[in-house]
Amino acid sequence: MPDNHELTSQPPPRSRDGLIAYLAEGPRTRVEAWLVAALRGQIALPDHRADESPYLAVLRVEPALPSSARRDLEAACQRLVIVLCRGDEQDVAYASALLALVADLHLPDCAAPLAAAARTFPERPHLSLALKRRILGALLDLRVSQPAALWSELLAREPGLAGAAFAGLLRTSPRDALAALSDLPDRSSLADSVTLTLEQEVAAMAKARQDGFIPQLFAVLDRCKPNLRATIDSWLEHAGYAVAAPTVAPRSPHSEATRRHNLGGLAHALAGRNPAFNLVPGSARLP
């Protein structure tokens, strides 16, 4: 981690314009030291509200920085992610702020250290579950394709990360994700998050792909555990999906409008039942 020499020798101004000039004029070490202190809540930030994460205040400053300072900020984020992933950070609030910033800045180079960290999770039981979830959430947010084996391994060995691992596997290999449904732990919070993940993924599919996926989903439902089976079945029923082999039964324009209304309502309902679930950005929390 950077030392705070830059901050102690010349503290950052509290005003927005002064801070922008301070970061633009300083070396990269100054930008990184400021970023760490800001994300840890150790210094005041312009336009920062007490009820929000400090990364949002950093995001409001970033567009006003000159290009060189923005590059320094991005480089600082990437280095701090590497340090986070290799170390034993216990400050989950700081980690959450850093990873949310990385996701919102769309820094794909951070995906490699995040994925490397995820592969070590089974051998690092001392890392908090909250921190592991945030690392996986950021990896999902960055949308850099990962091997299906990464998500399958996490599903098999890290039951506390099943929500995030299933989301990654569904995005990478829908067939493997469907096969994994029957082995998921029987937790109502996990059932909610998996169902919402399925709803979001299906809603994004082209009609022809939906017609192939939904019958496959129906085919595995009977093998799923009670909570998951009931929650997925409720979504399918409310969404108006019905199987008519070999494709989904056709829908009228009216039923399609009703389906879209119900999908949106279900998403809000599931999110409300399980406030710990947040897929966008996933660097928040996944069961």
N, C-alpha and C positions, 0 to 999 in steps of 0.2 A: 504494500500500500504506500502511496506517496506520503512524505512527511508534510507538515503544515508550515514549513519555513516560508513559503510564498505568502501564506495568509498572515503569519505573525509579523513578518517584516513589512507588509503592506496590506492591511485588512481590506477586503472588498467593500466598495461603497454600498450603501443601502438603496440608493436611487436606481431606477431602471437604466437611465442613460449613463450614469456613472459606472454601473456594473458592466454594461456592454463595452464601454471604453476600457475598463480594467482588464476584461478578458481578452479583448482584441489586441491590447498592447503587450500582454504578458507572454511568457514562454508556455509551452505545452504543459510543463510541470505545474504551472500556476492554475491552468484550466482544470487539470486533474485533481489537484488539491482542493480547489473550490467545489468541484463536483462531489467529491467524497463528503466534504463537510456539509454541503447542501442536502444531499440525500440522507445523511444521518441526522438531519435536523439540528446541526450544531451552529448554523449561522442563519441570519434573517435573509429572506428572499423577497424581492419586489412582488407585490400583488399576490402574496401567498396567504391563503385563508387557513385558519387554524383547523378546520375540519377536513382538509384534503391532504393527500400525499404531497411531499415536496417535489416529486418528479413533475407534477403538473405545472408548478411555478417555473421549473427549469425548461419545460417545453414552451412556455410562453416567452421565455427569453431567447431561445435558440433561433427562431426565424429572423430576429433582428441582428444577429451576429454577422460580421463579415465572413466570407467563405473560408478564409484561413482559420478563423476561430471555430467555425462549425466543424471543420475537418479535425481540429484538435479535440473538440468535444466528442466526436465520434470515435476517434482513436482512444481517448480516455475511457469511453464506455467499453470498448472491446478489450482493453487491457484489464479493466476492473472485472469484467465477466470471466476472463481467464483466471484471475486471482481468486475470484469467488468459487469457481468450479474446481479448482485444485486444492482449496483450503478447507477449513472447518468453521466457516462463518456461522455465528449463532444469532446475529441480529437479523431476524426475519423481516422486520420493517425496512431496513436498509436494502436487503436483497430484493424484496418486493419492488421497492422504488426503482432500483437499478434495472431490474429485468423488465418492468413496465416501460421504462424509458427506452430501453433497447428495442422493445417491440414497437413502440409508437414511432421511433425514428427509422424503423425498418432497416436494421443492420444485419444482413444475412451472414456476414462473416462471423457473427457470434454463434451461429448454429453449431459449428463444429465443436467448440469447447463445451457447449451445453449437452450435445449428444454424447461426447466423451464422458462427461460427468454422469449422465444417465446410465451408461454402461457399467459404471462402478458402484451404483447404488446398492446392489445386493451385498457387496463387500464393505459397505460403509454404514453399518446400522446406527452409528453415533450421529449421523446427520439427521436433523429433525424432519419429520414427515412434511411439515409445512414448507420447509425449504425445498425438499425434493419436488413437491407439487408445483411450486413456483418455477423451478427450473424446467419442468416438463411443460408447464403452461406457456412459458416464453418460447420454448422450442416449437410448440404448436403454432403460436402466433406468427413466428417468422416464416412458416410455410416453406421451409427448405426440406425437400423430400428426404426421408430417412428409410433405411431398410426395414422391411416388415419384421425381421428377426429381432430388432431392438425392442419393438413394442410387444412382441410375443414373449420375449424373455422377461420383460417387466410384468406382464400379466401373470406369468407363471410364478415369479419369485417375489413380487411386491404387491400383495393384495390391497394395501392401502393406497396404491397408485392406479387402481384398476380403471377409474374413470378416465384419466388422462391417457393411459396406455390403450384403452379401447378406442378412444377418439383418434389416436395416431394410427392404430391398425386399420380402422375403418377407412381412413383417408388413403392409406397405402395399399391395402389389400382387402377389399370388402368381403371376399370369399373367406379369408382367414378370420376376419372379424365376426362374421356370422357363425362360423364354427366355434368360436370362443365364447359365444353368448351363454351356452349351457353351463360353462364352468365358472362364471362370474359369481362372486360372493353374494349372498342373499341379504343385501342391505337396502332399505327403502331409499336412502339418499343416493346410493349408487344407481338404483333402478331409475330414479328421476333423471340423473345426469346422463345415463346411457340412452334413455328414451329421447331426451332433448337433443343429444348428439345425433341420433338416428333421424329425428325430425328435421334437423338443420341440413343434414347431408342429403336426405331424400328430396327436400324442397329445392335443393340446388341442382338436382339431376335433370337431365333431359327426359321427356316423357317416355321415350323408348327404353331408356335405362331404368326408369322407375318400374316399367312393366316387367322387366326381368328381375329386379331386386325384390320387390314386394312379395311375390310368391315364394321366393327363397326365404324371406324373413318369416312368413307364415309357417313354412315347413319346419323351422327350428323352434318355434314358440313352445310347443308341447314339451320340449326337453329343458326349457329354462326353469329356473327356480321361481317360487310363487310370486314374490314381490316384482321381479323383473317381468314375468309373463303377464301379470295383471296390468302393470303400468304400460307396457308396449301395446297390449291388446286394447286398452282404453284409448290410447293415441290413435291406433289404426281405426277403431270404431268411430271416434269423433272426427277423424280426418276424412272419413268416407271411403276408405280403401276396402275393396272386397275382391276376393280371388275368383276369377273365372278362367280356368286353365285354357290356354297357356299364358294368358295375359291378364292384367288388371281389368275389371269390368269397366266399360265406357261410362263417362260421366257427362251429364248435361251441363250447359253453361251455368245454370242455376246451382247445381250441386258442386261445380268447380268453385264458384264464388263462396259457397258455404264452407267448402273444404279449406280454402285459404283463410277464411275468417276463423275457423276452428283451430287451424295450425297456429295462427298468431295467438289465439287465446290460450292454447295449451302451453305454448312457450312461456307466456307470462305466468301462468298458473304453476308450472313446474319450477320456474325460477323463484317464485314466491314461497313454495313449499320447501325449497332447498336453497336458502340465501347464500350458502357457501359455494354454490356452483356458479361458475362464470367462465364461459368458453371464449368470449371475445371481450377483453383480452384474456386468454387462458393463463397469462402470467399472474392473474389474480389466483383463484383457487379452484381446484378440481378434486372431487372425492376419490 
